[in-house]
Amino acid sequence: MSTADVVRIHSHGGPEEMKFETMELAAPGAGQVRLKQTAIGLNFIDVYTRTGLYPGPTPAVLGVEAAGVVEALGEGVTSLKVGDRVVYNGLGGAYASHRNAPADRMIVIPEAVKDEDAAAVFLKGLTVWMLIFEIRRLNPGETILVWAAAGGVGSILVPWANALGARVIGVVSTPDKAVLAKEYGCWETILASEDVPARVKELTSGKGVPVVYDSVGKTSAEPSLRSLQPRGWFVTYGNASGPVDAMPPARLNQGGSLIMTRPGLFHFTKERADLERGSAALWGAMRSGAVKADVRQRFALKDAADAHRALEGRKTSGATILTP
């Protein structure tokens, strides 16, 4: 029996509920590996789990994404070996120095990719893969609208969309983030405090955009809908400002037969073949230079509550990493 440092909640609530603790860690079971984790990704889903927006039992170790080194193999594991560098997402309990996890959810990190970069881009990069390939394939020449264009997903979505020949209008919360969004490749930026639909129509000669990628949620839903051209896609995939209010289906008809979807990545990577396909696309985009890890904040694992405060306070840009 060994031990692991973890960040755990015993009840749902604010960052103050996050406790840095030591837990006993058993040997890996059948089909599992034990990881020594080297970098842990910070994502908004961690906040949703902490607050109870995504309900779950407590006590619970937070986090769904990390990179690390395989330390031990459970019975029956033949796909990995001790010393392999791997990354995963979608597995609760990532805020830990060590953990046991299913071997069939591990993806080997390419030699040219650092652990920190893998943890910074894996969940966000697969989210972008889902958005621009699986839900609705992005077409060259399209002008698209991306909310939080300087955030974690935005830092990958904007350049990857550019590499596919799209033109990106980015919505950001501050002028400083507008500068960063331009560095990522936005053609134009709009402050969230502006009349976003009016600016979008101005930039598109009154047409609107064919698709909006919206991770903000409650406060951005209506501006997103009003920014679309007829038969446009409202892809709402996050709740940074809270969940989108319920709306009657007739609202989509009134906007011009709009299409609305609320995807979740883990429905698109449940099967091993899909996880491998998405991972291959992400590693390929990194090899080509279309996608780069942009780690702009680092927090020690014991300071994870401060990382949550920064994320919720819109004080982060790019990716944030927790270090065990």
N, C-alpha and C positions, 0 to 999 in steps of 0.2 A: 504494500500500500504506500503510495506517495501522496504528495500534496500539490495543490494549485492555488495561486492567488487569483481571485475572481472579483468582479463587481456584480453584486446581486441586489435585487429589490425584494422586500418582504411584503410590500403593499404598493398599489399603483398611486402615482402622484407626481410631484415635481422632482427636480434633480436631487433634492435633499433625501429622497428615498433610496438613493444609490449608495450602497455600503461596500467598502473594500474589505474583503474577508479572505480567509484561508479555508479551503475545503479538502477533504480527503479524496484521493483519486485512485480508483481500483485499476487493476490491469485491464487492458482492452479486451472486450468480449469478442465472441465470434463475429467475423465480418467487420471488425473495427480496427482502427489504428490509434495509437497515442501520439499526439502532436506536441512538440515544443513550439509554441506560437511565437513568431518573430514580429508580426505587424498585424494590427486589427483595424479594419475599416469602420469608419463612423458613417452612419446613414440615418435618414429621417425615420425609417422603419423602427429604429431603436427607440426613438422618442415616442412613437405611436404605441410601442409595446410597454414602455415605462408608464405612460399616462393611462393605459387601459383602452385607448381608442381601438387598438387591436387586442381584444380580450384574450386573456390567458391566465393560467394558474400562477399563484405565488406561493413560496418564494421562487424566484427565477433569475438565472444569470442572463444578462442582456447580451445583445449583439448577434449578428447573423453572418459575418464575413471576416475571414482572417487568412493569413498565410503562415506557414510554418514548416518544420522539418519532422519527418516521421521518425519517432523514437522507438516504437515497438509495434509489432503486428499481432493482431488477434488470430484465432484459429480460422483457417480457410482463406486467409488473404494472400493472394498470389499476384495481384495486379500492381502492387507497390513493394518497395523494399526500404529497409531502414536507411535513413540518410536522404531519401527523396525530398525535394522541396515541392510543396503542394499548396494549393489555394482552394477555398470553398466559399459558397454562400448558401443562404437558405437554411442554415442549421443553427437554431437557437443555442445560446451558451458560448458565444464567441469571445466575450469579455473575460478572458482567462489566460494565464501564463501557460498552462498545459490543459489538454482535454483529450477525451476519447471521442471518436467520430466515425461514422460509416465510411468504409474505404471506397464504396461505389459512388460517393459524392465528391471525392477528391479529384482535382485536376492537376496534373504535373505542370509546374511552372517552366516555361522555356528557359534555356540557359542564358539567353540575352536579357531576360527580364528580372529585375531585382525583386526580392520578397516584398519590400515596401510598395513598389510600384504595382505589383500584382494585387495586393490588398487594397490599394487605392482605386484601382480601376475595375476589379472583377465584377462586383455587383452592378456598379453604375454602367460599366461597359456592356454587360449583357442586357441591362435595361434598355440601353440605346439600340442594341441589336434587335431586341424585341420591337421597339418603336418603329424603326425605319426599314425593317425587313419582314418581320412576322405579322404585324398587325395590318400595316398598309405599306407596301414597298414605295420608298421615296423615289421620285422620278427626277432625272437631270433637268435643270431649267426651272424647277418649281421655286416659288418664293414661299417660305414657311415662317411661322411665328413660334418662337421658343421663349417660354417664361423661365425666369431664374437662369438666364443665359450665362452668368458668371459663376453658377453654383457647381456642385459636384457632378451631376448628370450633364448640365449645360456645358461644362468644360470638355466633355467627350462628344456630346451630341452636335455641337456647333461645328467643330472641325471635321467630324466624320461626315456630316451632311454636306459640308463644303467639298469634301473629297469625292462625293457622289454627284457633284454638279448642281447642288441646290444653292439658293441664295437665302440667307438667314436674317430675319429681323429679330433681335433679341430684346426682351423686356427685363429690366434690372431695377433694383431698388435705390441705387445711389449713383451719382456721377462717377465716383471711383470705380464702381463695378461696370459702368458703361465703357470705361477705358479698357478694363480687363476683357470684357466681352468682345470688343473690337480686336484685341490681341488674339482671342480664340478664333476669330474669323467672321464675326457678324458684319453684314453689309451695312446695316443701320441699327441703332439702338433706340429704345423708348423707355423713359422712366415710368415705373408703375403708377406714379402719382399723376401722370398725364392722362388725357383722353385717349386710351390705347386704340380703340376701334377707329377713331377719327384719324389718328396718325397712320394706322395701317392702311386705311382707304386712301389717304394722301400718297403714301409710298407705292401703292399698287394701282394708281390711276382709277380709283373708285371700285376696283374689282373685289378686294379682299383676298384672303389666302385660302388655298385648298386644304390646309391642315394646320392645326394648332396643337403644340405639345405643352401641356399645362400641368406643372407640378405644385402649383400654389393652392388651388382648390377653391375654397369658399368665396374669397374676395375677387378671384380672377375669372370665375366661370362665365358670368354674363358678359364681361368684356371680350372673352375668348369667343363666345358664340356670335357676338356682333362683329367680330373681325373676319368671320368666315364668308367665303363666296358660296352661292347655292351648291348643295350637295357636298359641302365641305365636311371635314372630319374634326370633331372635337375629341382629342385624346387626353383625357384627364387622368393622370397617373400618380398624383400626390396630394397631400393634405397639409401643406406647410401653414396655411392660414385657417385650417379646419376643413372638415369634409364638405363637399358641394351640397347645397340645399337640394331637396327633392324638387323635381320639375315635371310638369305634365308633358307627355309625349308631343302634344300639339305645339309646344315651344320649338321643337326641332323642325316641325313642318313650317311654322311661321318664319323661321330663319332661312328657308329655302331647301327643305328636305335634307336637313343636316343629319350626320351620323355621329353618335356619341358612344364612346367606349371607355370603360374603367378597368384597364388591364392590371394584372399582377404578375410579376416576372416568374414566380415559382410555378404558375400554371403552364408556362412555356418551357420550363427546364425540368419538369418532373421526370420525364423519361431520360435515361442515360444518353441515348443517341442524340436527343435534342440539346442536352447540356454540352456534349462534345462538339456538336455542330456550331452552337453559339460561341463556345470557347475558341474554336478554330478561327471563326470569323474575327473575333476580338484580337487574338494573337496576330493574325494576318494584318489587321489594321494598324497594330503597333509596329510590326516589322516595316510596313510601308511608310510609317511616319504620320499617317492620318490621325492616329490617336496617340497621345502622350500622357503619362501620369503627371499631374500637376499638384503635388503635395505642398500645401501652403500653411498648414497648421499641424503641429505635433503635440500631443499631450501624453504624459505618463498614464498608464492604466489606472493608477490610484487616483488620478485627477480627472477621471471620465465625466464626473458631474460638471466640472468646469467646461469640458468640451460640449456637453449637452446645452449648457447655458449659452455658449457662443453660437452654436448651431441654431437654436430657437430664436436668439436675438438678432439673426441675420448678420452676424459679425464674421462669418467665415466665407471664403471663396475657394474655388477649386476643391481639392480633396483634403480630408482631415484623417490623420492616423493616430491610433493609440499604440503606445509601445509598452509591452509587458516588462 
